[in-house]
């Protein structure tokens, strides 16, 4: 493609329309100024507000002029005096007032292309928005950034940002992204580093494409950006059974995982004395595939990429070690999880049983995406119901909170539906401590105990 054609594919900024104010905190500066839920925020200090980032940036002053539009259409400018760090007290339904930046790439490993129809609508949104990277740690490719975006990142100090690199070789990266117009990511990252922005990178490992010599180059190139580049995560490609007509890829196997961990340890041994940081970290799934032990907490250096599946297992195990389970005597519990976390959850079940509860673990096989997808966060409610049907389930069924969003599975099956179908109370918990708190309030309802172990 020509440079002009490539330029035409870049995301263009849209004009910010007044955004609905969903709520106003009681006693807040905005409430004191008469701003109410149902008003629309039009501007702060005369500048349009494109998103939550602008809202925070523009209101960080001692004297703020807030322009709102009342439900009857009347415009009003409210001048508010406050501490610069004090929030105005406004709440919105979305973080992005001018719309989300969609991904323009066609990555050969894209998980969205492998989704069946009929799931939660938000699962099909392909975001590649640097603002969501700053606000929530989403990974972005930087392929849709223009000069105005770089200027804004520098001016508003949008740091840290999380970058999907995958490969630093420009041609290989364009092939992986399915985007012949993708700019050279190292040049973009250097610009961000020069602007004082902290970066974190991820590499989705696709065997035969960006491993081996290509990965060696990627790690060396990225290491040169330290200390502004704080971490590099190696994550195995996620492949479902729904890849008809897609680029042919193979999953990371046990032998691959062992080789990856060998290189990760070698890089860490090299970088720690040289840079003062291990820099390169493997996702938990790689340790599980290799059948290896998870490193101690200090090796993760503050867990900068835990939301990317790097170190969550260690955090779980350490939290479990410090959790005091005090369930009702004889309480029987069924713990539901995916295959990858089964060993961790069985450790928790054993600890619970040692404190007087009866606990069994059911690792649900993922038939919606295929058996290679083993994370609990991608379990459908209907298949959880099918996996539990006909079992002795005890007093309460426990799901990991990662499997739900507002008490709803990704197939829109609800927690209430699951409880009704199984005739049992169903709760969800985040981590051992969260579960211990909930179980302490659960009454025993059955006369017999459920089995302590169950087949998947």
Secondary structure, DSSP 8 states (H G I E B T S, - for coil): --HHHHHHTS--------EE--EE-TTSHHHHTT--TT-EEEEETTEE--BHHHHHHHT-SSEEEEEEE-TTS-EEEEEEE--TTS---EE-S-SBTT---B-----TT-SGGG--TTS-GGGG--B--HHHHHHH--EE--TT--HHHHHHHHHHT---EEEE-S-SSHHHHHHHHT-TT---HHHHHHHHHHTT--EEEEEEE-TTTSSHHHHHHHHHHHHTTTTTEEEEEEEE----S--TTS-------HHHHHHHHHHHHHHHHHHHHHHSS--EEE-HHHHHHHT-----GGGGTTTTTGGGTSSHHHHHHHHHHT------TT-EEEEEE-GGGHHHHHHHHHHHHHTT-EEEEEE---TTT-TT---GGG--HHHHHHHHTTS---SEEEEEGGG-SSSB-TTS-BHHHHHHHHTSEEEEESHHHHHHHHHTT-----SS---S----
